[in-house]
Amino acid sequence: MPSTTARDDDISFRALGLLTYILDQKDGWQVRSDQLSRGEGREGRGAVRTALGELAQRGYYRLERRHFLNGKCAMGTAVSESPVKQWVEDHKTFSTKKDPSVPVHEQEDGSFLVKYPDGTFGSDGFEPDPLDDQEPPAGPEPEDDEEAPADAEEPPAAPEKPAARPRRTRRTSAQKAADDKEKAAEKKRKNEEKAALDAAAEAVAKWWWEDAEKHLGKYVGKTNGFVAMRGMVKKALEAGYTQRQCADALRHARKHLPSAQQWQTALGVVSNHIIPNQPTGRIPYSDKATWGDQSDAPTYEPGENPSSAADDSDDATFGVIARS
């Protein structure tokens, strides 16, 4: 961005920041107010549109409707690093129209001209760069062993290149078709994922509703209890729980329609995140858990001293003493 643009007092800091962001995008990038208003720290769509209007009024930006020789049209935006006087005048002409876009028509030589309401044509502001088609003059190649004399004059400075031309950003019909195709594919994928999720939730909910009526009796709770229970299952599936875990959680909760807390606790139990509570509040005694598997206990031959048969003096075998 030229320093003169960065120090232009005719535009607000908001408009200057938006212009800087747009100019940093690659050619062909779409300028859309709804997209520019998204993201952390961004202003609303109305603020963005106000800033774009300010840039258009000062000749930095404008909306164009380009008419091509093949009969097709394309909407696009033109952005310039420096203000374009022609754009300022065109903005005054077309901003009061119902369609504020500037009509630009392609000519036989490939250039574009603005068509005014009275039917006349004028420049679109994209002046050709006279240096684009010229090659720099080839100077004499210095010899390797020849040194420049000490009093040799410095070569004249190269002429400054004119200010950068405005950049065009427009959406061609091919780009639009490709974008529409990509959006359609993404929409189809999301619809398929949603359908699969709905089918999985419906299968689990239907199974539990039938199973609960067999073991718990007919449901007499709130209206639409089945729908509410199916919604809870769907949310669990969205969170990453499997259909089997959802089914086990419903059976563990033992409710036609568990409460939110009961449902979360049941999911935690079946996914091994929560230790289930025992009916008595105590973990039942387990001989195997306390003493280990008796099949792992050391064995002794008849007449053998048990203390010498095992390396670990803590090993022991427990049995039942028969009383006569």
N, C-alpha and C positions, 0 to 999 in steps of 0.2 A: 504494500500500500504506500503510495507517495506521501511524503511528509505534509504536503499541502492539504491532502484529504484528512489526515489525522488531526490537523489543526484547523479544519473548516468550522468556523463559528456559526455557520448557517444551519447546521444540523445538531440535534441533541446527542448527548452521550449514548442514549438508548439506541438511536438510529445508527450512530457510528459503530457501536458494538455489534449490532445486527449485520451491518454491512461487512465488518471484518469477518464475522463467522461465515457469511455466504461466500465471500471471496476465497475463503480457505477451502471450499469444497471443490471437487473435481468437476471438469466440464460434463454437462449432461445431468448434473444433480438438480432435483426438483425443488423449487422454492415454494413451500406450502406452509401457510400460517398455522394450521393445526399441528403439523409436525414440529415447527419451530417453537411452539408453546409447550411442548412436552419435556419432561425431565426435571431433575432437581435444580432449584434455583431459577427456573425459567418463569417468565411473566405470562400472563394469560393471552389468549388468542386475540382479544381486542387490542391489547397493548402492542402485539406484534404487527397487527394490521395497521395501527396508527403509525408505527415506525416505518413500515413499507410505504405508506402513503407520503410520509415526509421525505423519504429517499426518492420517490417518484417525482415529487414536486421540485426537488433540487437537481434532478437530472442524473441520479446514480442508478436508478432502477425503473423498469417499466414492464408491463404485461403486454405481450404481443400475440396477435393471431396471424400466423403466417400462412399465406396462400401460395401453393406450389403450382408449377406449370402442369403437373399431371392431374390437377383438379382436387387434390387432397389439401386438408388444413391441419394445422397443429398449433395448440396453445403452448406458449413457453414464456420464459422470463429472460430479460436482458439485464446484465449487471455490469457496471463500469467502475474501475478504480478511481476515476476522476469524473467530475460532473460534465455531462454532454449538453451543450447549449440547445441543440436541436431537440433533445428529449424534453427539455424544460418547456419549449414552445409547443411541442406535441401534447404535453400533459395538459396545458391550458386549453387545447382544442378538444381533446377527447375525454377529459375527466368529467365533463358535464354531460356526456352522453349516457344513455341507458346501459350500453356496453362500453366500459372504460378502456378495454383493450385496444391497442393500436393496430389497425389493419395493415399488414406488410405483404406486398405481392412480389413474387419472384419474376425476374426479367429474363429475356432470352440469353443474356450474357452471364447469367448466374448471380447477378447482384439482386438486391431487394430494395424496393422503394415503398414509401408510405403513401397510401391512398387517402386523400382528404375528402371530407364530405362533399365538396364541390366537384369531385371527380378528377382533380389534378393529382399529380404524383410529386413526391419530394424525397430527399435523402432520408435514410433510416438511421443516420448517425454513425454507421460503421464505415468510416472512410478507409480506403485501401492504404496500406503502409507502403510508401515508395521504396523502402529498403528490403521488403520481403523477397522480391524477385531479383535482387542484385547480389553479386558475389563481391566480397572485399577485394580491392586491387592487390594483385600479387607483386610484392616488392622483391628486390634482388636478394638472393640467398647469400648470407655472409659466409665467407670461406673460414674453414676451421682454424688456419694458422694466422689469419689476418686480425689484428687487434684494432679497435676503433681508436682514432686519434683522441688525445686528451681534450682538445678544444673543440671536438665535434659537437654540433648543435643537437639538441634533443629533437626527435621526430615530432611533427605537429600532432596535437591531440586529435583523436578521431572525433568526427562530428557527433553530437549527442543524438541518440535515437529519439524520435518523437514519443510522446507519452503513450503508454500502453493503450491499445484499442479496447473498447468494451468487450466483455465476454458474453457469449450467448449460451444460454442454458434452456434448451427446449426438449420436450418429450416427443420423440418421433412415434409414428404409428407402430413400428416394429417393437420399440421399447414398451409401448403401452400394451401391445398384445402379449409380450413376454411377461410383463408384470401381472396382467390379468390372469394369465395361465398359472403363474406361480401362486397367486392368491387363491385361485380355485382349487389347486392341488392341496394347499395348506388347509383350506376350509373343509375339503373332503376328508383329509386325514383326521382333523379334530372331530368331525361328525362320526367317523368310524370308531374312534376311541371312546366317544361319549356313548355310542350305541352298545359297545362291548361292555362298558362299565355298568350301564343300566341293566343289561341282560344278566350280568353276574350278580348284581344286587337283587334283582327280581328272583333269581333262582334260589339264593340263600334265604331270602325273606319268605318265599312261598313254602320252602321246605320247613322252616321253623314254625310257621303259622299252623301248618298241618300237624307237626310233631307236638307243638304245645297244646293244641286242642285235645290230642290223644292222652297226654299225660297230666295236663293242668286243667283241662276242662274248657268250655266255651269262653271266649273273651267277652267281658262285659264292661270294659273300661271306656276311655274317651273315644269319641267318634274319629274315624280314620286312623285307628291305632296301627293298622297294617301299613298304611302309607308312611306314618311317622317312623315305625320300626325299619322299614325299607330305606328311608332316608338316612338313618343312623348307620346302617350297613354300608350304604354307598359312600358316606364320608370316611368310614374305616378303610374301605377299599382304596379310596383316593389317597389316604395317608400311608398306604403300603402294606396293610394287613392282607393276608390271603383269604380266599373264600372259606377254607377249612378253619382258619383261626376265628373268623367271624361266626361260623356255625358252632364251634366249641365254646365261644364266649357266650352266645345266646343260651346254650344248654347249661353253662355254668351259672349264669345269672338267674335262670329258672323263672323268668318273667315274660309274659307275652310281649310287653313293651317296657323294657328296663328304663330306669331313669338315666340321666346323663352320667351321674357318678357311678351307678351300678354297671353301666355299659363300659365305662373307661376302666373300672377295676377288673371286670371280667376279661377285657382285652389284655390288661397287664398280666393277669394270671396265666392265660393260655400262651402268651408270648414270653413267659418266664421272666418278666420284669418285676412281678410281685409274688411274694410267697403267700399261698392261700391260707386263710384263717381256718383253724380247726373248730369244730362245733363246741368243744369244751374250752377253747382258748389255749390248749396245750398240745404240743406235738406228741402223738401216741408213741408209746415205747416200742422199740424194735430191737429184738435180740441180735439180729444180724447187723444192724447199724451200730449197736453197742460193742459186740464182741467179735464181729467179723464173721465171714463164712466158715463154718466148721469144716468144710471140705478142704480149706487151706491149712488146717491145723496139722502139726507134725504127727507122724505115726511111729509106733514103737514095736519092735519085735518082742516076742515073749521072753521074759527074763532080762530084757535090756533095761539099763538104768535110764530113765527119762532125762535126767539132767545132762547125760553125756550124749544123748541122741540129737540134741538141738543146740545150735550155736547161740540162740537167743533164749536166755533164761526166763524171759517173760512169756514165752509161748506156753499155752496150757490147753488142755482138752477137758471139756465139761461133759459129764454124763449123769445118768440117773442111777441112784443106789436102790436096788430092790431090797425091801425088808421082808423078812420071813415072818 
